[in-house]
Amino acid sequence: MAKRQQWQWIPTKLSFEQFEQFVLPHLSVGSRGPSPKLSFYAIFNYILRLLYLGCPWQELPIEKDAEGRPEIHYTRIYARFRQWVSVSLKE
């Protein structure tokens, strides 16, 4: 009988506990400037979704706020992504 293949899956969303335990200690959070509108947890999950979908940044599906506007602009997510990548490459 053939062995069943073990597939590795790409996570598309982490729980808050998983994010705090496994991801947050490795991210630079910054100490100056205004705090972001969304939590790092939400921004990280948007980045995971983008990597899974493989779509351009402009096509990233972003949730709407109470007024029907996107809760964050895709350029803010991209900027945070670039910051995290540049810090990890320096280490």
Secondary structure, 3 states (H helix, E strand, C coil): CCCCCCCCCCCCCCCHHHHHHHHHHHCCCCCCCCCCCCCHHHHHHHHHHHHHHCCCHHHCCCCECCCCCECCCHHHHHHHHHHHHHHHHHC
